């Protein structure tokens, strides 16, 4: 199974789950999933992980700019994805523009090479209703795989008393491999941050849709049919996490793939159904 970078293998357990499902099946069961529909499921998971990584980098950058309010600085956030002198910003903790310039190549501690720029414009504090973060990728790549698109995160909470709720969109999402093949993706989701007194008990509840075209020119649509629930306490690693509840459905021209993440327990079981045939997978 191909992945974009080793970092993304850690970030999306769904990709691993689908791969394990294929390995565990016998020959007759393998016929349940065509190469095209399997590719669609893998592509949806992989590319989602790419842009979640960009979101994470943007969020960390905003936190760092707030801690260094008042001008342009050369220091970097304490994160292994940032090389020296990558980070700069103009503005203050309320609004501004952050530029992450990876130049001709920034090698992180995992050996991944980032190039190009991530530009983050933020308007208002992240917890304030109406605030917005717009992340634009400019000639950005990971290990010579180019990533394009504009990612917008808008706080749509009605008041500060509500759980922070964000409308997330991705426009013009595209991944281009060195051989010229590409995959596309558009996203329209809502993420509710259910923050608890103890941050370890925080949850993220996600609904919405995505669609795109895989590297093999297979069109797919993804819809979250039952809210995906992520529990911070269940995270496998700092950047890798698996929903503990919820269901998503991926539809191609000839297959419908349903992925059920369970009933809220911090286990690693995922149930995959294709055309009425069901298989339970344990992700190690």
C-alpha beads as a LAMMPS data file, in Angstrom:
LAMMPS data file: protein, C-alpha beads

284 atoms
283 bonds

1 atom types
1 bond types

-500.0 500.0 xlo xhi
-500.0 500.0 ylo yhi
-500.0 500.0 zlo zhi

Masses

1 110.0

Atoms # bond

1 1 1 0.000 0.000 0.000
2 1 1 1.352 3.381 -0.967
3 1 1 1.361 6.353 1.385
4 1 1 2.260 9.954 0.762
5 1 1 4.872 10.214 3.526
6 1 1 5.760 8.254 6.624
7 1 1 4.257 11.012 8.750
8 1 1 0.886 10.458 7.124
9 1 1 0.982 6.762 7.979
10 1 1 1.079 7.806 11.613
11 1 1 -1.630 10.384 11.119
12 1 1 -4.387 8.269 9.516
13 1 1 -5.253 4.917 11.067
14 1 1 -8.093 4.510 8.578
15 1 1 -5.562 3.921 5.829
16 1 1 -3.985 1.161 7.901
17 1 1 -7.385 -0.335 8.704
18 1 1 -8.344 -0.644 5.058
19 1 1 -4.975 -2.174 4.224
20 1 1 -5.341 -4.732 7.011
21 1 1 -8.843 -5.544 5.794
22 1 1 -7.507 -6.394 2.347
23 1 1 -4.735 -8.576 3.771
24 1 1 -7.097 -10.462 6.114
25 1 1 -9.598 -11.417 3.393
26 1 1 -9.468 -14.638 1.395
27 1 1 -9.658 -14.606 -2.408
28 1 1 -13.458 -14.577 -2.550
29 1 1 -13.694 -11.787 0.004
30 1 1 -11.159 -9.717 -1.886
31 1 1 -13.629 -9.619 -4.749
32 1 1 -15.917 -7.528 -2.537
33 1 1 -13.693 -4.499 -3.019
34 1 1 -12.527 -3.625 -6.486
35 1 1 -9.168 -1.954 -6.956
36 1 1 -10.962 1.248 -7.853
37 1 1 -13.180 1.403 -4.781
38 1 1 -10.320 0.436 -2.470
39 1 1 -8.267 3.200 -4.051
40 1 1 -11.117 5.633 -3.387
41 1 1 -11.269 4.713 0.300
42 1 1 -7.497 4.918 0.686
43 1 1 -7.287 8.192 -1.221
44 1 1 -10.018 9.775 0.899
45 1 1 -8.148 8.865 4.074
46 1 1 -4.674 9.780 2.819
47 1 1 -5.563 13.165 1.421
48 1 1 -7.666 14.055 4.455
49 1 1 -4.548 13.406 6.546
50 1 1 -2.470 15.738 4.341
51 1 1 -4.762 18.686 4.969
52 1 1 -5.275 17.857 8.659
53 1 1 -1.482 18.105 8.960
54 1 1 -1.598 21.541 7.343
55 1 1 -4.369 22.558 9.785
56 1 1 -2.256 21.405 12.700
57 1 1 0.767 23.385 11.493
58 1 1 -1.399 26.496 11.008
59 1 1 -2.981 26.193 14.455
60 1 1 0.393 25.786 16.156
61 1 1 1.735 28.803 14.266
62 1 1 -1.154 30.989 15.453
63 1 1 -0.597 29.949 19.064
64 1 1 3.076 30.841 18.704
65 1 1 2.338 34.229 17.141
66 1 1 -0.026 35.069 20.023
67 1 1 2.749 34.261 22.471
68 1 1 5.094 36.632 20.599
69 1 1 2.680 39.508 20.020
70 1 1 3.979 42.571 18.253
71 1 1 6.164 42.085 15.230
72 1 1 8.208 39.918 12.952
73 1 1 10.354 37.248 14.581
74 1 1 12.746 34.590 13.386
75 1 1 12.334 31.928 16.063
76 1 1 10.280 28.802 15.382
77 1 1 7.568 26.944 17.297
78 1 1 8.834 23.932 19.225
79 1 1 7.798 21.306 16.692
80 1 1 9.862 18.913 14.608
81 1 1 8.205 20.064 11.362
82 1 1 9.810 23.539 11.540
83 1 1 13.356 24.201 10.395
84 1 1 15.356 27.218 11.509
85 1 1 14.094 30.594 10.220
86 1 1 10.979 29.105 8.639
87 1 1 8.498 31.103 10.737
88 1 1 7.660 34.815 10.507
89 1 1 4.543 36.895 11.075
90 1 1 3.106 40.399 10.874
91 1 1 0.331 41.441 13.237
92 1 1 -0.727 40.694 16.780
93 1 1 -2.671 38.068 18.718
94 1 1 -5.955 39.339 17.251
95 1 1 -5.145 39.322 13.536
96 1 1 -2.238 38.979 11.198
97 1 1 -0.451 36.965 8.547
98 1 1 1.950 34.127 9.236
99 1 1 4.390 32.922 6.605
100 1 1 6.030 29.536 6.872
101 1 1 8.715 29.543 4.198
102 1 1 10.335 26.145 3.807
103 1 1 12.411 27.427 0.902
104 1 1 14.109 24.875 -1.321
105 1 1 13.917 22.177 1.335
106 1 1 13.374 21.791 5.078
107 1 1 14.101 18.311 6.468
108 1 1 12.256 17.417 9.673
109 1 1 13.343 14.888 12.295
110 1 1 11.405 12.132 10.502
111 1 1 13.275 12.734 7.246
112 1 1 10.360 14.422 5.445
113 1 1 11.336 17.266 3.104
114 1 1 8.980 20.252 2.897
115 1 1 9.345 22.984 0.266
116 1 1 7.443 26.135 -0.626
117 1 1 5.202 28.204 1.624
118 1 1 2.206 27.904 3.926
119 1 1 0.552 31.308 4.399
120 1 1 -1.890 31.639 7.306
121 1 1 -4.175 34.649 7.655
122 1 1 -6.058 34.848 10.954
123 1 1 -8.805 37.292 11.910
124 1 1 -9.921 37.296 15.546
125 1 1 -9.148 34.896 18.350
126 1 1 -9.843 31.276 17.478
127 1 1 -12.425 30.914 20.265
128 1 1 -14.319 34.071 19.289
129 1 1 -17.485 33.663 17.160
130 1 1 -16.908 35.027 13.677
131 1 1 -13.143 34.534 13.732
132 1 1 -11.540 33.007 10.683
133 1 1 -8.317 31.272 9.644
134 1 1 -7.446 31.026 5.944
135 1 1 -4.507 28.830 4.983
136 1 1 -3.109 29.048 1.462
137 1 1 -0.495 26.701 0.034
138 1 1 2.037 28.289 -2.332
139 1 1 4.295 25.879 -4.243
140 1 1 4.094 23.677 -1.149
141 1 1 5.275 20.066 -1.275
142 1 1 6.174 17.140 0.960
143 1 1 8.845 14.785 -0.382
144 1 1 8.339 16.298 -3.861
145 1 1 4.588 15.637 -3.753
146 1 1 2.859 18.974 -4.368
147 1 1 -0.118 19.964 -2.207
148 1 1 -2.505 22.713 -3.347
149 1 1 -5.625 24.404 -2.057
150 1 1 -7.121 27.007 0.257
151 1 1 -8.324 25.777 3.651
152 1 1 -10.739 27.974 5.635
153 1 1 -11.740 27.485 9.251
154 1 1 -14.491 29.814 10.506
155 1 1 -15.848 29.950 14.053
156 1 1 -19.646 29.699 13.657
157 1 1 -20.461 29.458 17.368
158 1 1 -23.388 31.621 18.430
159 1 1 -21.669 32.806 21.603
160 1 1 -18.638 32.263 23.814
161 1 1 -20.881 30.186 26.064
162 1 1 -21.309 27.527 23.374
163 1 1 -18.844 24.827 22.492
164 1 1 -16.495 26.268 19.838
165 1 1 -17.884 25.217 16.459
166 1 1 -15.980 25.559 13.196
167 1 1 -17.036 25.413 9.567
168 1 1 -14.176 23.912 7.584
169 1 1 -13.851 24.108 3.814
170 1 1 -11.172 23.104 1.350
171 1 1 -11.302 24.646 -2.112
172 1 1 -9.036 23.628 -4.966
173 1 1 -7.483 20.765 -3.057
174 1 1 -5.063 18.821 -5.228
175 1 1 -2.176 16.427 -4.669
176 1 1 0.312 16.027 -7.542
177 1 1 2.893 13.232 -7.610
178 1 1 6.292 13.561 -9.330
179 1 1 5.091 11.386 -12.244
180 1 1 2.344 13.916 -13.020
181 1 1 -0.590 11.906 -11.683
182 1 1 -2.918 13.764 -9.361
183 1 1 -5.839 13.484 -6.958
184 1 1 -8.361 16.205 -6.130
185 1 1 -10.455 16.968 -3.047
186 1 1 -13.098 19.425 -1.834
187 1 1 -14.324 19.496 1.794
188 1 1 -17.285 20.970 3.638
189 1 1 -17.351 19.962 7.312
190 1 1 -18.363 21.184 10.747
191 1 1 -16.169 20.445 13.776
192 1 1 -17.461 20.951 17.328
193 1 1 -14.845 21.186 20.056
194 1 1 -16.432 19.697 23.159
195 1 1 -13.985 21.082 25.700
196 1 1 -13.995 19.637 29.204
197 1 1 -12.636 20.884 32.521
198 1 1 -9.798 18.429 32.051
199 1 1 -8.321 18.823 28.519
200 1 1 -7.642 15.077 28.445
201 1 1 -11.421 14.602 28.277
202 1 1 -11.872 16.899 25.261
203 1 1 -13.752 15.572 22.238
204 1 1 -14.128 16.716 18.622
205 1 1 -17.428 15.964 16.877
206 1 1 -17.254 16.125 13.082
207 1 1 -19.970 16.096 10.418
208 1 1 -19.987 16.940 6.733
209 1 1 -18.899 15.829 3.294
210 1 1 -15.953 15.548 0.939
211 1 1 -15.550 14.612 -2.696
212 1 1 -12.834 14.257 -5.235
213 1 1 -10.986 12.165 -7.791
214 1 1 -8.371 9.565 -6.958
215 1 1 -4.988 9.168 -8.573
216 1 1 -6.576 6.516 -10.815
217 1 1 -9.306 8.910 -12.011
218 1 1 -11.998 7.340 -9.828
219 1 1 -14.571 9.871 -8.648
220 1 1 -15.849 9.483 -5.095
221 1 1 -18.149 11.157 -2.601
222 1 1 -17.770 10.859 1.164
223 1 1 -20.494 11.724 3.658
224 1 1 -20.389 11.385 7.434
225 1 1 -23.719 9.700 8.135
226 1 1 -23.281 9.507 11.909
227 1 1 -21.180 12.118 13.707
228 1 1 -17.516 11.124 14.013
229 1 1 -16.308 11.411 17.600
230 1 1 -12.636 11.866 18.427
231 1 1 -11.559 11.581 22.067
232 1 1 -8.290 13.168 23.044
233 1 1 -7.751 10.526 25.722
234 1 1 -7.876 7.833 23.042
235 1 1 -5.209 9.287 20.800
236 1 1 -2.598 6.777 19.820
237 1 1 0.052 9.455 19.389
238 1 1 0.377 13.226 19.345
239 1 1 -0.755 13.478 15.729
240 1 1 -2.376 10.131 15.029
241 1 1 -5.977 9.519 16.040
242 1 1 -8.916 7.302 15.212
243 1 1 -12.602 8.168 15.698
244 1 1 -14.143 6.155 18.517
245 1 1 -17.681 6.488 17.148
246 1 1 -19.508 7.479 13.999
247 1 1 -19.908 6.331 10.430
248 1 1 -18.756 7.542 7.032
249 1 1 -19.885 6.306 3.630
250 1 1 -17.699 6.468 0.518
251 1 1 -19.479 6.107 -2.826
252 1 1 -17.863 5.481 -6.211
253 1 1 -19.525 4.744 -9.534
254 1 1 -19.974 1.072 -8.663
255 1 1 -19.353 0.583 -4.933
256 1 1 -20.637 1.831 -1.594
257 1 1 -18.181 1.469 1.291
258 1 1 -19.405 2.049 4.856
259 1 1 -16.863 2.522 7.648
260 1 1 -18.207 2.279 11.219
261 1 1 -15.865 3.392 14.000
262 1 1 -17.825 1.935 16.927
263 1 1 -19.875 3.094 19.894
264 1 1 -17.467 5.342 21.798
265 1 1 -15.083 2.887 23.407
266 1 1 -11.336 3.534 23.188
267 1 1 -10.766 0.369 21.216
268 1 1 -9.217 -0.124 17.805
269 1 1 -12.076 -1.932 16.085
270 1 1 -13.393 -0.676 12.755
271 1 1 -16.218 -2.304 10.813
272 1 1 -16.120 -2.070 7.020
273 1 1 -19.137 -2.971 4.879
274 1 1 -19.125 -3.291 1.092
275 1 1 -22.359 -4.119 -0.733
276 1 1 -23.830 -5.694 2.397
277 1 1 -20.744 -7.775 3.213
278 1 1 -19.302 -6.873 6.602
279 1 1 -15.814 -7.296 8.065
280 1 1 -14.467 -6.197 11.463
281 1 1 -10.880 -5.002 11.574
282 1 1 -8.646 -4.455 14.612
283 1 1 -6.073 -1.739 14.083
284 1 1 -2.828 -2.499 15.946

Bonds

1 1 1 2
2 1 2 3
3 1 3 4
4 1 4 5
5 1 5 6
6 1 6 7
7 1 7 8
8 1 8 9
9 1 9 10
10 1 10 11
11 1 11 12
12 1 12 13
13 1 13 14
14 1 14 15
15 1 15 16
16 1 16 17
17 1 17 18
18 1 18 19
19 1 19 20
20 1 20 21
21 1 21 22
22 1 22 23
23 1 23 24
24 1 24 25
25 1 25 26
26 1 26 27
27 1 27 28
28 1 28 29
29 1 29 30
30 1 30 31
31 1 31 32
32 1 32 33
33 1 33 34
34 1 34 35
35 1 35 36
36 1 36 37
37 1 37 38
38 1 38 39
39 1 39 40
40 1 40 41
41 1 41 42
42 1 42 43
43 1 43 44
44 1 44 45
45 1 45 46
46 1 46 47
47 1 47 48
48 1 48 49
49 1 49 50
50 1 50 51
51 1 51 52
52 1 52 53
53 1 53 54
54 1 54 55
55 1 55 56
56 1 56 57
57 1 57 58
58 1 58 59
59 1 59 60
60 1 60 61
61 1 61 62
62 1 62 63
63 1 63 64
64 1 64 65
65 1 65 66
66 1 66 67
67 1 67 68
68 1 68 69
69 1 69 70
70 1 70 71
71 1 71 72
72 1 72 73
73 1 73 74
74 1 74 75
75 1 75 76
76 1 76 77
77 1 77 78
78 1 78 79
79 1 79 80
80 1 80 81
81 1 81 82
82 1 82 83
83 1 83 84
84 1 84 85
85 1 85 86
86 1 86 87
87 1 87 88
88 1 88 89
89 1 89 90
90 1 90 91
91 1 91 92
92 1 92 93
93 1 93 94
94 1 94 95
95 1 95 96
96 1 96 97
97 1 97 98
98 1 98 99
99 1 99 100
100 1 100 101
101 1 101 102
102 1 102 103
103 1 103 104
104 1 104 105
105 1 105 106
106 1 106 107
107 1 107 108
108 1 108 109
109 1 109 110
110 1 110 111
111 1 111 112
112 1 112 113
113 1 113 114
114 1 114 115
115 1 115 116
116 1 116 117
117 1 117 118
118 1 118 119
119 1 119 120
120 1 120 121
121 1 121 122
122 1 122 123
123 1 123 124
124 1 124 125
125 1 125 126
126 1 126 127
127 1 127 128
128 1 128 129
129 1 129 130
130 1 130 131
131 1 131 132
132 1 132 133
133 1 133 134
134 1 134 135
135 1 135 136
136 1 136 137
137 1 137 138
138 1 138 139
139 1 139 140
140 1 140 141
141 1 141 142
142 1 142 143
143 1 143 144
144 1 144 145
145 1 145 146
146 1 146 147
147 1 147 148
148 1 148 149
149 1 149 150
150 1 150 151
151 1 151 152
152 1 152 153
153 1 153 154
154 1 154 155
155 1 155 156
156 1 156 157
157 1 157 158
158 1 158 159
159 1 159 160
160 1 160 161
161 1 161 162
162 1 162 163
163 1 163 164
164 1 164 165
165 1 165 166
166 1 166 167
167 1 167 168
168 1 168 169
169 1 169 170
170 1 170 171
171 1 171 172
172 1 172 173
173 1 173 174
174 1 174 175
175 1 175 176
176 1 176 177
177 1 177 178
178 1 178 179
179 1 179 180
180 1 180 181
181 1 181 182
182 1 182 183
183 1 183 184
184 1 184 185
185 1 185 186
186 1 186 187
187 1 187 188
188 1 188 189
189 1 189 190
190 1 190 191
191 1 191 192
192 1 192 193
193 1 193 194
194 1 194 195
195 1 195 196
196 1 196 197
197 1 197 198
198 1 198 199
199 1 199 200
200 1 200 201
201 1 201 202
202 1 202 203
203 1 203 204
204 1 204 205
205 1 205 206
206 1 206 207
207 1 207 208
208 1 208 209
209 1 209 210
210 1 210 211
211 1 211 212
212 1 212 213
213 1 213 214
214 1 214 215
215 1 215 216
216 1 216 217
217 1 217 218
218 1 218 219
219 1 219 220
220 1 220 221
221 1 221 222
222 1 222 223
223 1 223 224
224 1 224 225
225 1 225 226
226 1 226 227
227 1 227 228
228 1 228 229
229 1 229 230
230 1 230 231
231 1 231 232
232 1 232 233
233 1 233 234
234 1 234 235
235 1 235 236
236 1 236 237
237 1 237 238
238 1 238 239
239 1 239 240
240 1 240 241
241 1 241 242
242 1 242 243
243 1 243 244
244 1 244 245
245 1 245 246
246 1 246 247
247 1 247 248
248 1 248 249
249 1 249 250
250 1 250 251
251 1 251 252
252 1 252 253
253 1 253 254
254 1 254 255
255 1 255 256
256 1 256 257
257 1 257 258
258 1 258 259
259 1 259 260
260 1 260 261
261 1 261 262
262 1 262 263
263 1 263 264
264 1 264 265
265 1 265 266
266 1 266 267
267 1 267 268
268 1 268 269
269 1 269 270
270 1 270 271
271 1 271 272
272 1 272 273
273 1 273 274
274 1 274 275
275 1 275 276
276 1 276 277
277 1 277 278
278 1 278 279
279 1 279 280
280 1 280 281
281 1 281 282
282 1 282 283
283 1 283 284
